[in-house]
Amino acid sequence: MYQFDYSAGNFRKQWYRKHKLQEVIEEAWSFPESGSPVVNEFVPTTEVRKKLVANYIMYYLPDSSEKMIFVLRIVYGRRNVDEILRQLNV
């Protein structure tokens, strides 16, 4: 569930992020291989993928046999990516 700050500028930004996130999740679900593979020593599987959502990065794991994706984490793009990937537990 989303909570909105209804001050003028914040509402528009939050509304945009919510709808952009929905679009990116639907795109990843429709085309699971469309995201960039995550290549990192802390991620043991090569199946984890990532997509950009405004200033955020969405990490997800496609499951083609079930025709679904698992959103593992959505993080602000300027955070320490190595530390975040170390905590994914995939």
All heavy atoms as an XYZ file, in Angstrom:
767
protein
N       0.848     -1.164      0.000
C       0.000      0.000      0.000
C       0.895      1.228      0.000
O       1.887      1.285      0.696
C      -0.892     -0.010      1.226
C      -1.623      1.272      1.417
S      -3.316      1.238      0.926
C      -4.099      0.779      2.410
N       0.545      2.194     -0.788
C       1.317      3.430     -0.892
C       0.722      4.493      0.006
O      -0.484      4.608      0.136
C       1.292      3.954     -2.334
C       2.091      3.111     -3.268
C       1.496      2.102     -3.994
C       3.449      3.333     -3.425
C       2.232      1.327     -4.856
C       4.189      2.571     -4.287
C       3.580      1.564     -5.003
O       4.312      0.803     -5.843
N       1.587      5.275      0.634
C       1.150      6.429      1.404
C       1.625      7.662      0.657
O       2.747      7.703      0.174
C       1.751      6.400      2.798
C       1.212      5.281      3.639
C       1.808      5.331      5.037
O       2.819      5.963      5.280
N       1.155      4.648      5.950
N       0.773      8.636      0.542
C       1.111      9.837     -0.205
C       1.210     11.046      0.702
O       0.413     11.223      1.612
C       0.043     10.128     -1.278
C       0.060      9.147     -2.401
C      -0.915      8.189     -2.506
C       1.065      9.188     -3.356
C      -0.899      7.284     -3.548
C       1.087      8.295     -4.399
C       0.109      7.342     -4.497
N       2.203     11.860      0.434
C       2.327     13.170      1.056
C       1.630     14.121      0.090
O       2.069     14.287     -1.038
C       3.814     13.521      1.214
C       4.024     14.928      1.723
O       3.033     15.645      1.969
O       5.185     15.311      1.878
N       0.531     14.708      0.492
C      -0.308     15.466     -0.429
C       0.124     16.901     -0.674
O      -0.605     17.665     -1.256
C      -1.777     15.429      0.033
C      -2.360     14.057     -0.185
C      -2.446     13.141      0.844
C      -2.787     13.672     -1.451
C      -2.962     11.877      0.632
C      -3.304     12.414     -1.673
C      -3.394     11.520     -0.626
O      -3.902     10.283     -0.851
N       1.332     17.281     -0.255
C       1.796     18.608     -0.632
C       1.997     18.615     -2.147
O       2.268     17.587     -2.751
C       3.075     18.975      0.102
O       4.096     18.072     -0.211
N       1.840     19.736     -2.774
C       1.760     19.852     -4.242
C       2.836     19.081     -4.998
O       2.537     18.241     -5.835
C       1.780     21.319     -4.639
N       4.099     19.358     -4.745
C       5.176     18.726     -5.495
C       5.349     17.254     -5.174
O       5.596     16.441     -6.053
N       5.224     16.896     -3.899
C       5.428     15.515     -3.494
C       4.386     14.577     -4.074
O       4.698     13.454     -4.433
C       5.443     15.389     -1.973
C       6.749     15.865     -1.387
O       7.778     15.856     -2.058
N       6.710     16.295     -0.151
N       3.145     15.009     -4.149
C       2.100     14.138     -4.662
C       2.396     13.730     -6.104
O       2.300     12.573     -6.464
C       0.721     14.814     -4.584
C      -0.362     13.957     -5.163
C      -0.825     12.860     -4.465
C      -0.892     14.227     -6.409
C      -1.813     12.042     -4.993
C      -1.874     13.427     -6.954
C      -2.342     12.334     -6.240
N       2.781     14.695     -6.941
C       3.084     14.393     -8.341
C       4.266     13.424     -8.460
O       4.232     12.490     -9.253
C       3.369     15.672     -9.118
C       2.097     16.327     -9.600
C       2.381     17.544    -10.463
N       1.780     18.662     -9.771
C       2.419     19.700     -9.288
N       3.690     19.849     -9.467
N       1.783     20.648     -8.644
N       5.302     13.642     -7.673
C       6.483     12.766     -7.717
C       6.129     11.355     -7.273
O       6.536     10.374     -7.897
C       7.586     13.319     -6.816
C       8.247     14.559     -7.341
C       9.278     15.069     -6.344
C       9.774     16.430     -6.709
N      10.653     16.985     -5.686
N       5.372     11.247     -6.194
C       5.007      9.929     -5.688
C       4.064      9.213     -6.650
O       4.179      8.009     -6.855
C       4.381     10.056     -4.304
C       5.387     10.466     -3.261
C       4.757     10.719     -1.909
O       3.559     10.535     -1.725
N       5.566     11.138     -0.952
N       3.134      9.955     -7.240
C       2.211      9.362     -8.212
C       3.012      8.835     -9.400
O       2.791      7.732     -9.865
C       1.201     10.411     -8.673
C       0.170      9.876     -9.609
C      -1.027      9.323     -9.266
C       0.246      9.832    -11.036
N      -1.700      8.936    -10.402
C      -0.944      9.239    -11.503
C       1.198     10.235    -11.971
C      -1.206      9.030    -12.851
C       0.945     10.025    -13.320
C      -0.243      9.427    -13.739
N       3.983      9.605     -9.887
C       4.814      9.205    -11.019
C       5.596      7.932    -10.679
O       5.617      6.986    -11.465
C       5.777     10.328    -11.417
C       6.806      9.885    -12.421
C       6.480      9.759    -13.764
C       8.102      9.580    -12.021
C       7.425      9.332    -14.688
C       9.046      9.154    -12.938
C       8.702      9.031    -14.262
O       9.630      8.601    -15.172
N       6.236      7.911     -9.502
C       7.019      6.734     -9.107
C       6.155      5.488     -9.028
O       6.560      4.420     -9.465
C       7.703      6.974     -7.764
C       8.944      7.794     -7.888
C       9.712      7.808     -6.573
N      10.227      9.138     -6.387
C       9.995      9.922     -5.360
N       9.245      9.502     -4.367
N      10.505     11.116     -5.284
N       4.974      5.612     -8.455
C       4.081      4.462     -8.321
C       3.716      3.916     -9.689
O       3.798      2.720     -9.942
C       2.814      4.862     -7.573
C       1.803      3.748     -7.504
C       0.499      4.201     -6.906
C      -0.507      3.076     -6.986
N      -1.853      3.500     -6.957
N       3.326      4.789    -10.620
C       2.922      4.327    -11.942
C       4.098      3.838    -12.767
O       3.964      2.888    -13.532
C       2.124      5.400    -12.667
C       0.774      5.590    -12.035
N      -0.003      4.547    -11.617
C       0.078      6.696    -11.722
C      -1.118      4.998    -11.088
N      -1.091      6.310    -11.129
N       5.243      4.453    -12.607
C       6.443      3.997    -13.303
C       6.834      2.611    -12.800
O       7.190      1.733    -13.586
C       7.583      4.999    -13.097
C       8.812      4.686    -13.880
C       8.567      4.835    -15.362
C       9.839      4.598    -16.139
N       9.613      4.427    -17.555
N       6.741      2.396    -11.500
C       7.044      1.089    -10.929
C       6.092      0.034    -11.482
O       6.518     -1.057    -11.864
C       6.972      1.134     -9.403
C       7.186     -0.189     -8.684
C       8.564     -0.763     -9.000
C       7.031      0.003     -7.182
N       4.807      0.353    -11.561
C       3.838     -0.583    -12.126
C       4.204     -0.941    -13.558
O       4.154     -2.110    -13.937
C       2.438      0.025    -12.110
C       1.635     -0.323    -10.891
C       0.251      0.284    -10.990
O       0.095      1.484    -11.182
N      -0.749     -0.544    -10.855
N       4.569      0.052    -14.358
C       4.948     -0.185    -15.750
C       6.158     -1.108    -15.843
O       6.175     -2.031    -16.659
C       5.296      1.135    -16.445
C       4.135      2.008    -16.789
C       4.597      3.334    -17.393
O       5.760      3.420    -17.840
O       3.790      4.281    -17.396
N       7.163     -0.853    -15.031
C       8.394     -1.642    -15.082
C       8.129     -3.079    -14.636
O       8.638     -4.032    -15.238
C       9.508     -0.981    -14.250
C      10.704     -1.889    -14.098
C       9.917      0.334    -14.898
N       7.325     -3.269    -13.603
C       6.992     -4.622    -13.148
C       6.217     -5.367    -14.231
O       6.497     -6.534    -14.522
C       6.215     -4.590    -11.819
C       7.150     -4.164    -10.689
C       5.591     -5.945    -11.510
C       6.476     -3.941     -9.359
N       5.252     -4.712    -14.866
C       4.496     -5.353    -15.940
C       5.393     -5.703    -17.122
O       5.252     -6.765    -17.724
C       3.347     -4.457    -16.380
C       2.232     -4.394    -15.359
C       1.148     -3.387    -15.709
O       1.128     -2.888    -16.848
O       0.316     -3.114    -14.826
N       6.338     -4.814    -17.446
C       7.272     -5.091    -18.544
C       8.160     -6.288    -18.205
O       8.386     -7.161    -19.040
C       8.140     -3.863    -18.808
C       9.142     -4.062    -19.923
C      10.018     -2.843    -20.110
O       9.478     -1.720    -20.194
O      11.243     -3.016    -20.169
N       8.655     -6.341    -16.968
C       9.497     -7.464    -16.545
C       8.705     -8.766    -16.542
O       9.237     -9.830    -16.887
C      10.084     -7.197    -15.162
N       7.449     -8.703    -16.178
C       6.602     -9.895    -16.178
C       6.345    -10.370    -17.613
O       6.402    -11.558    -17.894
C       5.276     -9.594    -15.467
C       4.341    -10.755    -15.466
C       4.439    -11.890    -14.704
C       3.174    -10.909    -16.272
N       3.405    -12.734    -14.991
C       2.605    -12.150    -15.960
C       2.564    -10.115    -17.231
C       1.446    -12.628    -16.561
C       1.416    -10.579    -17.823
C       0.867    -11.822    -17.497
N       6.079     -9.425    -18.520
C       5.815     -9.776    -19.915
C       7.076    -10.249    -20.641
O       7.015    -11.134    -21.487
C       5.247     -8.573    -20.670
O       4.026     -8.167    -20.117
N       8.199     -9.618    -20.328
C       9.478     -9.932    -20.975
C      10.534    -10.137    -19.890
O      11.343     -9.244    -19.634
C       9.899     -8.795    -21.915
C       8.851     -8.434    -22.927
C       8.051     -7.317    -22.741
C       8.655     -9.224    -24.052
C       7.072     -6.974    -23.665
C       7.682     -8.885    -24.982
C       6.886     -7.774    -24.796
N      10.535    -11.305    -19.233
C      11.412    -11.523    -18.074
C      12.900    -11.344    -18.367
O      13.661    -10.962    -17.495
C      11.129    -12.965    -17.660
C       9.929    -13.385    -18.403
C       9.715    -12.448    -19.530
N      13.313    -11.597    -19.594
C      14.728    -11.480    -19.935
C      15.115    -10.053    -20.319
O      16.258     -9.807    -20.688
C      15.062    -12.434    -21.091
C      14.671    -13.880    -20.831
C      15.421    -14.489    -19.662
O      16.638    -14.264    -19.561
O      14.796    -15.179    -18.848
N      14.194     -9.112    -20.238
C      14.473     -7.741    -20.681
C      15.393     -6.980    -19.730
O      16.053     -6.043    -20.134
C      13.165     -6.957    -20.874
O      12.503     -6.792    -19.643
N      15.444     -7.373    -18.486
C      16.322     -6.704    -17.539
C      17.767     -7.123    -17.724
O      18.059     -8.211    -18.239
N      18.682     -6.291    -17.291
C      20.109     -6.608    -17.375
C      20.468     -7.665    -16.336
O      20.058     -7.551    -15.180
C      20.949     -5.366    -17.105
O      20.613     -4.347    -17.989
N      21.241     -8.668    -16.728
C      21.679     -9.660    -15.731
C      22.577     -8.985    -14.693
O      23.364     -8.097    -15.019
C      22.485    -10.676    -16.539
C      22.221    -10.381    -17.971
C      21.719     -8.976    -18.061
N      22.453     -9.420    -13.454
C      23.286     -8.888    -12.379
C      24.551     -9.737    -12.312
O      24.491    -10.935    -12.068
C      22.545     -8.912    -11.024
C      23.468     -8.502     -9.890
C      21.332     -8.018    -11.081
N      25.675     -9.111    -12.576
C      26.968     -9.792    -12.506
C      27.701     -9.235    -11.301
O      28.147     -8.086    -11.311
C      27.790     -9.562    -13.795
C      29.130    -10.272    -13.705
C      27.010    -10.005    -15.016
N      27.770    -10.051    -10.250
C      28.376     -9.601     -9.010
C      28.801    -10.822     -8.217
O      28.089    -11.833     -8.202
C      27.372     -8.764     -8.219
C      27.989     -8.094     -7.032
O      28.312     -8.747     -6.054
N      28.155     -6.788     -7.115
N      29.916    -10.738     -7.542
C      30.433    -11.878     -6.797
C      29.516    -12.317     -5.656
O      29.592    -13.457     -5.203
C      31.821    -11.564     -6.240
C      31.817    -10.424     -5.217
C      33.201    -10.088     -4.721
O      33.793    -10.923     -4.003
O      33.681     -8.999     -5.059
N      28.633    -11.451     -5.191
C      27.760    -11.783     -4.065
C      26.464    -12.452     -4.488
O      25.702    -12.906     -3.651
C      27.439    -10.519     -3.254
C      28.668     -9.816     -2.763
C      28.983     -8.559     -3.227
C      29.521    -10.421     -1.867
C      30.122     -7.895     -2.796
C      30.659     -9.777     -1.416
C      30.957     -8.515     -1.891
N      26.195    -12.495     -5.782
C      24.968    -13.123     -6.282
C      25.357    -14.445     -6.932
O      25.954    -14.459     -8.004
C      24.244    -12.205     -7.294
C      22.981    -12.860     -7.798
C      23.937    -10.862     -6.662
N      25.025    -15.567     -6.281
C      25.481    -16.864     -6.780
C      24.802    -17.329     -8.065
O      25.333    -18.155     -8.770
C      25.159    -17.815     -5.626
C      24.039    -17.153     -4.901
C      24.255    -15.675     -5.071
N      23.652    -16.807     -8.372
C      22.934    -17.229     -9.565
C      23.004    -16.136    -10.620
O      23.001    -14.960    -10.299
C      21.460    -17.567     -9.257
O      20.812    -17.928    -10.470
C      20.727    -16.410     -8.619
N      23.051    -16.542    -11.863
C      23.100    -15.561    -12.955
C      21.707    -15.194    -13.433
O      21.564    -14.445    -14.383
C      23.913    -16.119    -14.139
O      23.307    -17.343    -14.574
C      25.352    -16.356    -13.741
N      20.691    -15.703    -12.773
C      19.318    -15.438    -13.198
C      18.758    -14.127    -12.659
O      17.732    -13.654    -13.144
C      18.418    -16.597    -12.788
C      18.798    -17.903    -13.458
C      18.016    -19.076    -12.926
O      16.984    -18.862    -12.265
O      18.444    -20.207    -13.160
N      19.375    -13.558    -11.640
C      18.884    -12.301    -11.074
C      19.096    -11.190    -12.093
O      20.143    -11.081    -12.713
C      19.592    -11.956     -9.743
C      19.161    -10.592     -9.233
C      19.313    -13.024     -8.702
N      18.069    -10.374    -12.277
C      18.123     -9.287    -13.250
C      17.764     -7.980    -12.571
O      17.245     -7.971    -11.456
C      17.167     -9.567    -14.404
C      17.589    -10.821    -15.148
C      16.866    -10.968    -16.448
N      17.488    -11.991    -17.241
C      18.373    -11.778    -18.206
N      18.743    -10.559    -18.507
N      18.882    -12.766    -18.896
N      18.032     -6.870    -13.271
C      17.714     -5.558    -12.704
C      17.129     -4.661    -13.776
O      17.404     -4.812    -14.966
C      18.961     -4.912    -12.095
C      20.038     -4.584    -13.099
C      21.245     -3.992    -12.413
C      22.366     -3.757    -13.427
N      23.551     -3.206    -12.813
N      16.283     -3.729    -13.330
C      15.684     -2.722    -14.200
C      15.674     -1.403    -13.449
O      15.533     -1.375    -12.234
C      14.246     -3.094    -14.565
C      14.136     -4.220    -15.573
C      12.704     -4.437    -15.955
C      12.360     -4.378    -17.377
N      13.155     -3.897    -18.403
N      15.817     -0.327    -14.194
C      15.765      1.001    -13.599
C      14.328      1.490    -13.517
O      13.551      1.312    -14.447
C      16.586      1.989    -14.422
C      18.083      1.741    -14.438
C      18.769      2.749    -15.345
C      18.670      1.802    -13.042
N      14.002      2.101    -12.385
C      12.695      2.709    -12.153
C      12.967      4.105    -11.615
O      13.249      4.257    -10.433
C      11.870      1.918    -11.118
C      10.482      2.508    -10.980
C      11.810      0.453    -11.451
N      12.949      5.092    -12.485
C      13.311      6.468    -12.105
C      14.702      6.447    -11.475
O      15.644      6.027    -12.120
C      12.253      7.079    -11.212
N      14.847      6.856    -10.211
C      16.149      6.866     -9.532
C      16.392      5.593     -8.732
O      17.272      5.561     -7.879
C      16.250      8.069     -8.585
C      16.286      9.370     -9.332
O      16.767      9.439    -10.457
N      15.760     10.411     -8.723
N      15.620      4.559     -8.975
C      15.696      3.332     -8.200
C      16.097      2.168     -9.101
O      15.965      2.221    -10.315
C      14.340      3.038     -7.542
C      13.967      4.089     -6.533
C      13.352      5.264     -6.926
C      14.273      3.919     -5.191
C      13.038      6.253     -6.005
C      13.964      4.899     -4.265
C      13.349      6.060     -4.676
O      13.054      7.030     -3.762
N      16.568      1.092     -8.469
C      16.900     -0.137     -9.180
C      16.040     -1.244     -8.600
O      15.987     -1.434     -7.382
C      18.388     -0.505     -9.004
C      19.290      0.637     -9.480
C      18.708     -1.796     -9.753
C      20.754      0.445     -9.127
N      15.353     -1.962     -9.483
C      14.536     -3.096     -9.065
C      15.293     -4.371     -9.417
O      15.661     -4.589    -10.570
C      13.190     -3.089     -9.790
C      12.323     -4.287     -9.445
S      10.752     -4.319    -10.346
C      11.270     -4.965    -11.930
N      15.553     -5.209     -8.412
C      16.183     -6.505     -8.626
C      15.075     -7.551     -8.615
O      14.217     -7.549     -7.727
C      17.188     -6.807     -7.510
C      18.372     -5.868     -7.523
C      18.400     -4.741     -6.713
C      19.450     -6.106     -8.363
C      19.478     -3.873     -6.739
C      20.534     -5.243     -8.393
C      20.538     -4.126     -7.574
O      21.597     -3.266     -7.604
N      15.104     -8.429     -9.604
C      14.063     -9.444     -9.666
C      14.608    -10.763    -10.185
O      15.664    -10.825    -10.803
C      12.886     -8.970    -10.519
C      13.163     -8.842    -12.000
C      12.794     -9.848    -12.880
C      13.777     -7.715    -12.527
C      13.046     -9.728    -14.247
C      14.023     -7.582    -13.877
C      13.655     -8.602    -14.731
O      13.907     -8.480    -16.077
N      13.875    -11.825     -9.907
C      14.244    -13.166    -10.320
C      13.112    -13.720    -11.168
O      12.009    -13.940    -10.663
C      14.469    -14.042     -9.082
C      14.946    -15.460     -9.304
C      16.322    -15.459     -9.980
C      15.040    -16.174     -7.969
N      13.330    -13.903    -12.470
C      12.265    -14.454    -13.315
C      12.156    -15.964    -13.122
O      13.157    -16.655    -12.938
C      12.721    -14.114    -14.734
C      14.171    -13.845    -14.657
C      14.499    -13.507    -13.238
N      10.938    -16.459    -13.139
C      10.669    -17.894    -13.083
C       9.845    -18.231    -14.320
O       8.622    -18.131    -14.314
C       9.916    -18.248    -11.809
C       9.699    -19.745    -11.645
O       9.922    -20.489    -12.621
O       9.310    -20.160    -10.551
N      10.526    -18.608    -15.396
C       9.843    -18.822    -16.670
C       8.923    -20.034    -16.645
O       7.911    -20.063    -17.353
C      10.850    -18.943    -17.818
O      11.808    -19.924    -17.514
N       9.211    -21.031    -15.819
C       8.339    -22.204    -15.758
C       6.967    -21.852    -15.174
O       5.955    -22.407    -15.566
C       8.987    -23.323    -14.961
O       9.156    -22.931    -13.621
N       6.944    -20.908    -14.243
C       5.686    -20.473    -13.625
C       5.130    -19.201    -14.258
O       4.077    -18.715    -13.863
C       5.890    -20.240    -12.122
C       6.261    -21.476    -11.348
C       5.124    -22.481    -11.286
O       3.951    -22.058    -11.213
O       5.417    -23.678    -11.316
N       5.881    -18.622    -15.197
C       5.502    -17.375    -15.860
C       5.224    -16.262    -14.847
O       4.184    -15.619    -14.859
C       4.307    -17.583    -16.781
C       4.631    -18.512    -17.928
C       3.534    -18.576    -18.916
C       3.973    -19.491    -20.044
N       3.038    -19.605    -21.100
N       6.202    -16.066    -13.964
C       6.097    -15.012    -12.970
C       7.483    -14.482    -12.640
O       8.486    -15.071    -13.038
C       5.387    -15.515    -11.710
C       6.025    -16.711    -11.071
S       5.010    -17.558     -9.825
C       4.565    -16.299     -8.706
N       7.526    -13.350    -11.963
C       8.789    -12.805    -11.483
C       8.673    -12.574     -9.990
O       7.585    -12.341     -9.464
C       9.179    -11.480    -12.196
C       8.175    -10.370    -11.891
C       9.371    -11.676    -13.678
C       8.655     -8.983    -12.262
N       9.799    -12.644     -9.308
C       9.869    -12.346     -7.887
C      10.676    -11.066     -7.736
O      11.857    -11.042     -8.088
C      10.544    -13.482     -7.120
C       9.780    -14.770     -7.186
C      10.105    -15.724     -8.139
C       8.721    -15.000     -6.328
C       9.394    -16.911     -8.217
C       8.004    -16.178     -6.404
C       8.342    -17.137     -7.351
N      10.058    -10.018     -7.248
C      10.775     -8.769     -7.001
C      11.530     -8.967     -5.697
O      10.934     -9.174     -4.640
C       9.821     -7.558     -6.920
C      10.581     -6.303     -6.556
C       9.075     -7.382     -8.240
N      12.858     -8.930     -5.792
C      13.695     -9.185     -4.627
C      13.914     -7.942     -3.791
O      13.909     -8.001     -2.566
C      15.053     -9.743     -5.074
C      14.989    -11.017     -5.915
C      16.363    -11.361     -6.450
C      14.417    -12.158     -5.090
N      14.104     -6.827     -4.491
C      14.368     -5.590     -3.762
C      14.294     -4.409     -4.709
O      14.631     -4.522     -5.874
C      15.768     -5.659     -3.151
C      16.063     -4.588     -2.164
C      16.830     -5.141     -1.018
N      16.944     -4.095     -0.011
C      17.920     -4.014      0.836
N      18.865     -4.903      0.835
N      17.955     -3.047      1.712
N      13.865     -3.277     -4.186
C      13.884     -2.013     -4.923
C      14.650     -1.039     -4.043
O      14.285     -0.820     -2.892
C      12.454     -1.499     -5.197
C      11.684     -2.510     -6.038
C      12.513     -0.142     -5.892
C      10.221     -2.217     -6.182
N      15.744     -0.496     -4.592
C      16.621      0.355     -3.789
C      16.928      1.647     -4.524
O      16.889      1.707     -5.750
C      17.948     -0.351     -3.433
C      17.701     -1.548     -2.560
C      18.709     -0.742     -4.669
N      17.261      2.654     -3.759
C      17.675      3.931     -4.324
C      18.979      3.711     -5.067
O      19.892      3.056     -4.571
C      17.827      4.972     -3.212
C      18.149      6.349     -3.724
C      17.243      7.034     -4.530
C      19.349      6.958     -3.430
C      17.532      8.303     -5.013
C      19.644      8.227     -3.901
C      18.733      8.888     -4.701
O      19.017     10.138     -5.185
N      19.097      4.245     -6.264
C      20.217      3.985     -7.152
C      21.582      4.405     -6.655
O      22.589      3.900     -7.133
N      21.658      5.296     -5.700
C      22.963      5.779     -5.233
C      23.447      5.076     -3.975
O      24.429      5.484     -3.377
C      22.905      7.280     -4.979
C      22.735      8.036     -6.269
C      22.972      9.480     -6.078
N      22.831     10.168     -7.360
C      22.980     11.442     -7.511
N      23.254     12.199     -6.481
N      22.847     11.990     -8.689
N      22.771      4.018     -3.590
C      23.217      3.263     -2.416
C      24.370      2.344     -2.786
O      24.652      2.116     -3.950
C      22.058      2.451     -1.849
C      21.004      3.387     -1.285
C      20.078      2.806     -0.309
N      20.693      1.968      0.688
C      20.027      1.035      1.334
N      18.763      0.816      1.085
N      20.612      0.298      2.234
N      25.005      1.757     -1.795
C      26.125      0.843     -2.003
C      25.594     -0.479     -2.569
O      25.085     -1.322     -1.840
C      26.858      0.613     -0.682
C      28.059     -0.279     -0.829
O      28.211     -0.992     -1.813
N      28.929     -0.242      0.173
N      25.736     -0.671     -3.867
C      25.153     -1.826     -4.555
C      25.752     -3.134     -4.053
O      25.031     -4.116     -3.865
C      25.340     -1.694     -6.083
C      24.876     -2.940     -6.795
C      24.600     -0.480     -6.587
N      27.057     -3.195     -3.819
C      27.670     -4.433     -3.329
C      27.053     -4.879     -2.011
O      26.759     -6.051     -1.820
C      29.178     -4.271     -3.162
C      29.915     -4.286     -4.491
O      29.313     -4.748     -5.493
O      31.072     -3.845     -4.528
N      26.845     -3.941     -1.104
C      26.250     -4.284      0.194
C      24.813     -4.772      0.022
O      24.392     -5.719      0.668
C      26.293     -3.078      1.140
C      25.789     -3.356      2.522
C      26.575     -4.454      3.240
O      27.789     -4.587      3.011
O      25.957     -5.193      4.026
N      24.063     -4.155     -0.856
C      22.680     -4.562     -1.098
C      22.630     -5.966     -1.685
O      21.856     -6.815     -1.252
C      21.983     -3.551     -2.024
C      21.782     -2.242     -1.263
C      20.664     -4.092     -2.549
C      21.477     -1.062     -2.133
N      23.486     -6.242     -2.668
C      23.501     -7.555     -3.295
C      23.968     -8.632     -2.319
O      23.515     -9.770     -2.380
C      24.375     -7.540     -4.544
C      23.846     -6.677     -5.684
C      24.861     -6.618     -6.814
C      22.511     -7.178     -6.190
N      24.842     -8.279     -1.408
C      25.311     -9.223     -0.401
C      24.139     -9.678      0.477
O      24.109    -10.798      0.969
C      26.381     -8.556      0.453
C      27.057     -9.481      1.423
C      28.144     -8.787      2.191
N      29.195     -8.385      1.270
C      29.936     -7.300      1.397
N      29.760     -6.478      2.415
N      30.871     -6.990      0.524
N      23.143     -8.820      0.659
C      22.009     -9.116      1.546
C      20.816     -9.755      0.838
O      19.808    -10.027      1.471
C      21.540     -7.833      2.223
C      22.578     -7.210      3.114
C      22.160     -5.840      3.610
O      21.029     -5.414      3.395
N      23.057     -5.149      4.278
N      20.893    -10.001     -0.469
C      19.735    -10.519     -1.214
C      19.317    -11.926     -0.799
O      18.152    -12.281     -0.873
C      20.007    -10.508     -2.716
C      19.773     -9.197     -3.429
C      20.032     -9.367     -4.917
C      18.386     -8.653     -3.218
N      20.241    -12.784     -0.426
C      19.932    -14.155     -0.022
C      19.226    -14.962     -1.104
O      18.173    -15.531     -0.880
C      19.090    -14.186      1.261
C      19.848    -13.664      2.446
O      21.051    -13.838      2.535
N      19.155    -13.006      3.356
N      19.798    -14.987     -2.307
C      19.238    -15.831     -3.378
C      20.044    -17.073     -3.575
O      21.135    -17.207     -3.202
C      19.131    -15.094     -4.716
C      17.812    -14.438     -4.851
C      20.257    -14.168     -4.964
